[in-house]
């Protein structure tokens, strides 16, 4: 069975990894998990598609152990489901799941805004060079995401969007919050792409308000930031509801 995954390296070769030293099992495990997650987000692994550890190991030219560990990790993240005695399958999310994800990530983001209202350390001094530099980096990610959205390049948009929210949440100094929000955002993209990938042209259809959100936060205007997020949620939900109905 061809699960149509791209090889991170040629079969039988050592995978290429940054840095020096031998590749450990944990880095190979993460490399495989990242590659498979990208396949799901790209729509090459479809919702409901099943495969075994052996099939993935053969596709990647590696042993079964790191593959099994990577698949278990992706199952824990909600991207795959274990199919007892038969392997794994890409999880199929419903429209109700998507609504729940939006609600959950909104609660997390609103917690970040409340921290800002309370004078969170990272934003107490808007003129702080470190804060300004960090916001500038996040804004550049947002600009790239907006360009990708405008051109309808979903793959590039997802990459920059995930980095944008990861780096934005890091400004609040709580890695648990950032990890949770990142997981929710990956899941919501997995849910959305099964509908979005069916469209031949996405230009002008994807949300592109990243820089407006950064500007609102830089000005400590949480009311404006909440309005941007609310518009984003409404836009995303209306689009996916329309595509699901079609």
N, C-alpha and C positions, 0 to 999 in steps of 0.2 A: 504493500500500500504506500502510495506517495503522499506524504503529508505536506509536501510543497514548502519545506522550510529551506532557507538559505544557509549554506555552510559558513560558519565563522572561520573555518580553515579547511583545507583539503583533507579528505579522509585519510587517516593514518598519520598526518603531520601533527606536530605540536602546535596548539593554538597560539596565535600571536597576542601577547598581552603587554601593556605598557610597563616600563620599569625593568629592573634587573632581577635575576634569580629565576628559579624554576616556578612554573605555574603550580599552585597548590590546588587541592581538590575543591576547596571552598571558592577560589577565584573561578575555576572552571564551572562549578555549579552556578555561580552568579552570572557568568558569561552566557551560559545556556539559557538560564531563566530570562535574562534581558533580551536575548535574541528571540525567544519564543513569544515573549510579551510583545515585541515589535511586530512579529508575524500576525498576532491577533489584532493589534491596532491597525495594521496595514490591510486587514481583511483577507490575508492569504490563508489564515486558519479561520474557518467559518464557525459561527455558533452551532453547537451540536456535533461538530466534527470530532470523531474519536480516533485515538491512536494509542499505541503501547510504548512502554519504555524501550523495548527492543527496536522498534521502528525508528524512534528518535535517535537512539544511540547509533544505529547504522547510518542514518542520514548525516549525523555530525561526525562520525568516525571516532567515537569515544566509547569508554566503558559505560556500563549500565548504571553504576553507582551514582556518579554526579548528575546524570540525567534524571534518575528517580528522585534525588534530593531536590533538583530544580523544579520538577513537576509538583512535588509536595509543597514547595514554597509557593508556587503559583496557585495551587489549590487553596492554601491558607490566605492568599490575597484575594480570593474570590474570582479569579480568572478561569480556573479549570475546576472540573468536578471529577472525583475519583469514581470510576465505574468498576465495581468490585469484580475481580477475576477477568476483567476485560481491558484494563488500562485507565486512560483518562479521556475526557472530552471537554471541548471548549464550552464554557458555561453560556447558557442562553438566558439573557435578561429580558424581562418584560417591561412594558411601558410603566407599570406600577413600580417596578424596581428603579427606573430612571427618576420618577418623581421622588421616591424615597431618598435617592442619592443626592438630588438637588436640595432637598430639605435638610439632610444631614450636613452637607458641606456648607450650607448657608448658616447653620447654627455655629459651626466651627469658625467661619469667617467673622460672624458677628461677635464672637468672643474676642477675636483679635481687635476688632474695632472698639469694643468696650475697654480693652486694655489701653488702647490709644487714648480714649476719653479720660481714663484714670491717670494719665501721665506716664505711660510706659517708658522705661528708661531709654530705649532706642530712639524715642521721639520727643523727649523732654526739651531738647535743644535742636530745633529744626535746622539751625545753622551749623551744627556739628559736622566737621569735614567727613568723618567716617560715615555718618548717616547719609549725608548728601551723596557721597561716592557710591554707597550701597544702593541708594534709590536710583542713581543714574544707571547703574548696571541693570537693575530690574526694568527700568524704562526702556533700555536698549532691547532687552528680551521682548518687551511688549511691542516695540516698533517692528521687530522681525515677525512676531506673531500676527500683527495687523497686516503686514505686507503679504504674508502667506494666505491670510483669510481673504484679502482682496483679490488675490489671483486664483483662489479656489484650490490651493495646494494643501490638501488635508494632512498629508504625512508631515510636511514641514510645520504646519500649524500646530499639530499635536505635540511635536517635539519642543517647540519654543513655548507653547502654552504650559506644558508641564514644568519646564525650567522656570518660567515666569512665576508661577504660583509657589514652587519650591523655594526660590530665592526670596520672594516676598514674605513668605511665612517665616523664613529664617531670621528676618529682621526683629521678630518678636522673641527670639531667644529661647523658644521651647521646642526642642527637637521632636518631642512626642506629638505635639500639635502639628508640626510640619509633616511628620511621617503619616499621621492619620489623614490629613487633608490630601496628601499626595496619593494615598491609596484610594480615597474616594474619587479623586479626579481621574485616576487611571480607570477605575471601574466605570465611571460615567462615560468616558471616551469609548471604552469597549462596548458599552451598551449603545452608544450613538452611532459608531461607525458601521454597525450592521445595517443601518438605514441610510446613512450618508454615502456609503460606498456604492450604492445603487444608482446614484445620480451621475450623469455624464459631465455635468458642469456645475460647480459649486460657487462660482464667482458671484459675490454680492449676497450670498446666503448665510455666511458664517459671521458670528459675533466678532467685533474688532474694537472693543473699548478698553483695551489694556492700559494705554497711556493715560486715559481719562481717570482711571482708578489710581494710578501712581500719582498723578497730579493732585488728586483730592487728598490722598494720604500725606503727601509732602506738605500740603497746606493745613494739615490736621483737621480737615473738613470731613468728619465721619458721616454727616448727613448726606453729603454729596457722594461719598464712597458707597454708602448703603444704597443710594439711588442707582448708581452704576451697576452694582451687583444685582439689584432687583430687576433692572432692565435686561441684564445678561441672562438671568434665570428665566424670565418670561420669554425672551427670544429663543433660548435653547429648547425650552419645553414646548412652545408652540410649533417650532420646526419639526421636532421629533414626533410630536402628536400628529402633525399633518402627514409626515412620511409614513408613520405606522398605519394610519387610516387608509393611505393609498395602497 
